[in-house]
Amino acid sequence: MLEAICEDLLQSGEYNVCTTSDQRVTLSDISGLEVIDVASPNQEWEMFQKLARHRDGTIVIAPELDGILFDRIEWLEQIGLNRLMSSAKAVRTCADKWLFYQFCLEHEIPTPGTCQCQDEFAEDFEFPLPFPFVIKPQLGAGTTMTAVIESKESWLEFSSRRTTEDDFPPYLLQTFLAGEPVSIACIISPDGKRIEWCPMTKQLFEGLEYRGGIVPCESELAQQVRGMAEKVVKNLPGLRGYIGFDFLLSPDSDKPVQILEINSRLTTSYLGYRAIATESLVERFIHSEINSPLQWRSKQVQFDTHGKLLFLHRR
């Protein structure tokens, strides 16, 4: 995803692009890309601040874990730098799964029942939800430290896998729902006046491990997914740039579409969308003055988390 966005920015010929990179990770050789290797989180944070102060715009690709994404956006906002992303307040609502759950309740947006884990991992813990349920970090990313708890034994087993008492607390407990995971994304212009919607994506998982997706995907519930995402955008001011929405489809339930979370940052689905878009997507969240609508190629793409693409033919 990092390499993809850098390539797209450079291909326009309008920008000089620079990124930090963990020195243990080797990025592809991208002509014109300036890469600064960093050896530690502290060094990366120092370099981030230095680079942001001397650039015309900043796109943050960072996890919600421990509030990292929010902290970066808040810092950019406080010193008045062009963040090319959502406001700090909007990012906080999206990144904090408990705040987002409260937002959904307030605006009557269907989402799985959620409660805070007040007494973490005590052996005599009184479970507020029936088995099975999901446990996840309140400030989490993807399925990191997330598990389906099917019994008290699996609860204790999950507890034993934590390496320290500080592994991404606090936790949330969430009603487990069976269904098909899908996502949708939109791109909101810097002035907030233009909102462009991307096709729905089928998410691929192995257990709880995300493996990529297939885009576009078809469903009789696609219109409801789009309508629910639009309702979130309407009621959550400050969203800008690339926004991803995760849903669960359960056609036979009383709530066939439920939103799981929203990501106010680039997500892996960008790899699929850029493969079927007829033009560069990054221009859409850098410039406000584009008037032509986004166009999509009539093909289907399967993508994985490493950027590999497989072009599919529809029957």
C-alpha positions in Angstrom: 0.0 0.0 0.0 2.8 2.4 0.8 4.6 1.6 -2.4 1.4 1.9 -4.4 0.5 5.4 -3.1 4.1 6.6 -3.7 4.1 5.2 -7.2 0.8 7.0 -8.0 2.0 10.3 -6.7 5.3 10.1 -8.6 3.6 9.1 -11.9 1.7 12.3 -12.0 5.0 14.2 -12.4 3.8 17.0 -10.1 5.3 15.9 -6.8 8.5 15.0 -5.1 7.7 12.2 -2.7 9.6 11.1 0.4 8.7 8.4 3.0 10.3 7.0 6.1 10.8 3.2 6.3 11.8 0.7 8.9 15.4 -0.2 8.0 14.4 -3.9 8.4 12.0 -3.6 5.5 13.1 -3.4 1.9 10.9 -1.3 -0.4 10.8 -1.8 -4.1 13.0 0.3 -6.2 10.7 3.1 -7.2 12.3 5.7 -9.5 12.3 9.2 -7.9 11.2 8.0 -4.4 13.3 9.3 -1.5 13.3 6.8 1.3 14.7 7.5 4.7 15.5 4.4 6.8 14.8 4.7 10.5 15.9 2.3 13.2 13.4 2.9 16.0 10.0 4.4 16.7 11.6 7.5 18.3 13.8 8.1 15.3 10.8 7.7 13.0 8.8 10.2 15.0 11.6 12.7 14.9 12.1 12.3 11.2 8.3 12.5 10.6 8.2 15.9 12.3 11.2 17.2 10.4 9.9 16.0 7.0 6.3 17.3 7.6 7.5 20.8 8.4 9.2 21.0 5.0 6.6 19.4 2.7 3.5 20.8 1.1 1.3 17.9 2.2 1.4 14.8 4.4 -0.4 11.5 4.1 -0.2 9.4 7.3 -0.2 5.6 6.9 -0.2 4.4 10.5 -2.2 2.0 12.7 -4.8 3.0 15.3 -2.9 1.0 17.9 -2.0 3.0 21.0 -3.4 6.1 19.3 -0.5 6.4 16.8 -2.7 7.6 13.9 -4.6 10.1 16.0 -1.4 11.5 17.6 0.2 12.2 14.2 -2.9 13.8 12.8 -3.4 15.9 15.9 0.2 17.1 15.8 -0.2 18.1 12.1 -3.4 20.0 12.9 -2.0 21.8 15.9 0.9 23.3 14.0 -1.2 24.1 10.9 0.3 21.7 8.4 -1.5 20.3 5.4 -2.4 16.8 6.5 -4.4 15.7 3.3 -6.6 13.6 5.7 -9.5 13.9 8.2 -9.5 16.2 11.2 -8.1 15.0 14.5 -11.6 14.9 16.0 -13.0 12.7 13.2 -9.9 10.4 13.3 -10.4 10.0 17.0 -14.0 8.9 16.6 -13.0 6.4 13.9 -9.9 5.1 15.6 -11.5 4.6 19.1 -13.9 1.7 18.6 -15.9 2.5 21.8 -16.4 6.1 20.6 -17.5 4.8 17.2 -20.0 2.4 18.8 -21.5 5.3 20.7 -21.6 7.3 17.5 -23.6 4.5 15.8 -26.0 4.3 18.7 -26.6 8.0 18.6 -27.4 8.0 14.9 -29.2 4.7 14.8 -26.7 2.9 12.6 -26.8 -0.9 13.0 -23.7 -2.3 14.6 -22.9 -5.3 16.8 -23.6 -4.9 20.5 -20.4 -3.8 22.3 -19.3 -3.3 25.9 -16.1 -2.3 27.6 -14.1 -4.9 29.4 -13.9 -3.5 32.9 -12.2 -6.3 34.8 -9.7 -7.7 32.3 -9.0 -11.4 32.4 -9.8 -12.1 36.0 -10.6 -15.8 36.5 -13.9 -15.0 38.1 -14.9 -12.5 35.4 -18.6 -12.3 34.9 -19.2 -12.3 31.1 -21.6 -9.5 30.0 -22.2 -11.2 26.7 -23.2 -14.8 25.8 -20.7 -17.1 24.2 -19.4 -16.8 21.6 -18.3 -13.2 21.6 -15.4 -11.2 20.1 -12.7 -9.5 22.1 -10.7 -6.7 20.5 -8.5 -3.7 21.5 -10.4 -0.5 21.9 -7.6 1.2 19.9 -6.8 -1.6 17.5 -5.9 -2.1 13.9 -7.3 -5.0 11.8 -7.5 -8.1 13.8 -4.5 -7.6 16.0 -5.1 -9.2 19.4 -8.6 -10.0 18.4 -10.2 -13.4 19.1 -13.5 -15.2 19.1 -14.2 -16.3 22.7 -16.3 -19.5 22.7 -15.9 -20.5 26.4 -14.2 -19.6 29.7 -11.3 -21.9 28.6 -10.8 -19.9 25.4 -11.0 -16.7 27.4 -8.1 -17.9 29.7 -6.2 -19.1 26.7 -6.4 -15.7 25.0 -5.3 -14.1 28.2 -2.2 -16.3 28.4 -1.1 -15.2 24.9 -0.6 -11.6 26.0 3.1 -11.0 26.4 2.6 -8.1 28.9 -0.1 -6.5 30.9 0.1 -3.5 28.5 -0.8 -5.3 25.3 -3.1 -2.8 23.7 -5.5 -2.2 26.6 -8.3 -1.4 27.1 -10.3 -4.2 25.4 -13.9 -4.3 24.1 -16.3 -7.2 24.0 -18.6 -7.5 21.0 -21.4 -9.7 20.0 -20.3 -12.4 17.5 -22.2 -12.4 14.3 -21.9 -14.8 11.4 -22.0 -13.3 7.9 -20.0 -12.1 4.9 -17.5 -9.4 5.5 -17.4 -6.6 2.9 -16.1 -3.1 2.6 -16.6 0.1 0.7 -14.6 3.2 0.4 -15.0 6.8 -0.6 -12.7 9.7 -1.4 -13.6 13.1 0.0 -12.0 16.2 -1.5 -9.9 18.5 0.7 -12.7 21.1 0.8 -15.3 18.4 1.7 -17.6 19.3 -1.2 -16.9 16.3 -3.4 -17.6 12.7 -2.2 -16.8 9.9 -4.6 -17.8 6.3 -3.9 -15.8 3.2 -4.8 -17.4 -0.2 -5.6 -18.1 -2.7 -2.8 -15.3 -5.2 -2.0 -15.6 -8.7 -0.7 -13.1 -9.2 2.1 -11.1 -12.5 2.2 -10.2 -14.0 5.6 -8.5 -17.1 6.9 -10.0 -17.4 10.3 -9.6 -13.8 11.7 -6.6 -13.1 9.5 -7.3 -10.6 6.6 -6.0 -11.9 3.3 -7.2 -9.2 0.8 -10.3 -8.9 -1.3 -12.2 -9.1 -4.5 -13.5 -5.9 -6.2 -16.1 -5.2 -7.3 -18.4 -7.7 -5.7 -22.2 -7.9 -6.1 -24.8 -8.3 -3.5 -28.5 -7.5 -3.1 -27.5 -5.6 0.0 -25.0 -3.3 -1.8 -27.5 -0.4 -1.8 -28.0 -0.7 1.9 -24.2 -0.8 2.5 -23.7 2.4 0.4 -26.6 4.1 2.2 -25.3 3.3 5.6 -21.8 4.5 4.7 -23.3 7.8 3.4 -25.2 8.2 6.7 -21.9 7.9 8.6 -20.2 10.6 6.4 -23.2 12.9 6.7 -23.1 12.8 10.5 -19.4 12.7 11.1 -17.9 16.1 10.1 -14.2 16.4 9.3 -13.8 13.3 7.2 -11.4 13.9 4.3 -9.3 11.9 1.9 -9.6 8.1 1.6 -12.1 6.6 4.0 -12.8 2.8 4.4 -15.9 1.2 5.9 -16.1 -2.4 7.0 -19.5 -4.2 7.1 -20.9 -7.6 7.9 -23.8 -8.9 5.7 -26.2 -11.4 7.2 -29.2 -11.5 4.8 -31.3 -13.8 6.9 -31.0 -11.8 10.2 -33.3 -9.0 11.4 -30.3 -6.6 10.7 -28.9 -7.8 7.4 -26.3 -5.0 7.2 -24.2 -4.0 10.2 -21.2 -1.7 10.2 -18.1 -2.9 12.0 -15.7 0.0 11.8 -14.5 2.9 9.8 -10.9 3.7 8.8 -10.0 7.3 8.3 -6.8 6.3 6.4 -5.7 4.3 3.4 -6.6 0.6 3.6 -5.4 -2.4 1.7 -8.5 -2.1 -0.6 -6.7 0.8 -2.3 -4.7 -1.8 -4.1 -7.8 -3.2 -5.7 -9.4 0.1 -6.5 -6.3 1.5 -8.2 -6.2 -1.5 -10.5 -9.8 -0.9 -11.8 -9.8 2.9 -11.8 -9.3 4.6 -15.2 -7.1 7.3 -13.6 -5.0 8.0 -10.6 -7.0 8.0 -7.4 -4.6 10.2 -5.4 -5.4 13.3 -7.3 -8.9 13.0 -6.0 -7.9 13.6 -2.4 -5.2 16.1 -3.1 -7.2 18.5 -5.4 -10.7 19.9 -4.8 -11.3 21.4 -8.2 -11.7 18.1 -10.2 -15.2 18.0 -11.6 -15.3 14.8 -13.7 -16.7 11.7 -12.0 -14.5 8.7 -11.3 -14.7 6.0 -13.9 -14.1 2.2 -13.4 -12.9 -0.5 -15.8 -15.3 -3.4 -16.3 -13.1 -6.0 -14.8 -12.9 -7.8 -11.4 -9.6 -7.9 -9.4 -8.5 -10.1 -6.5 -5.8 -8.5 -4.4 -3.8 -9.6 -1.4 -2.1 -7.8 1.5 1.2 -7.9 -0.3 0.0 -6.1 -3.4 -0.3 -9.2 -5.7 -3.2 -8.9 -8.2 -5.2 -11.5 -10.0 -7.5 -10.3 -12.8 -10.7 -12.3 -12.8 -13.2 -12.8 -15.6 -16.9 -12.7 -14.8 -19.1 -15.5 -16.0 
